[in-house]
Each structure stands twice: as structure tokens, then as C-alpha cells.
Amino acid sequence: MALNKLRQLDQNSLGVTLPKDDLRIDGLLNESGELRGEHYVHIRHIEEGEWKIELLDERYS
């Protein structure tokens, strides 16, 4: 199991990194390994210690 560190981004938010290999599989990266276009995700708290991140389709961009 890969572990990802929760990081302080600013006073009001935190962030976690997503592995590029996983993003590449979903076609979100270009040939240079950079994010292709803009994408939006929905992050939902399921229960204590469990979160779900869902990539929204193009109609939200």
C-alpha cells in the first residue's frame, strides 16, 4: 500500500498528492507528464478516516 502525505497548503486548506501513474492511466496527463487541461473533483467524507474523491465529467469544467 502506497502512503501519501497530507500537507498544509495555506491557512484554510490541506492537500494530498495523487500518484502520476494513476492519473496517467485515466488519461489526465499529457506526453510530458503534465496535467492535461482543467479537471474538477468532488471530495466527500464517508466516515471517520475514509474519504472518496471522484473525477467529475466535462460538463463541470
Order of alpha helices (4+ residues) and beta strands (2+ residues): beta-beta-alpha-beta-beta
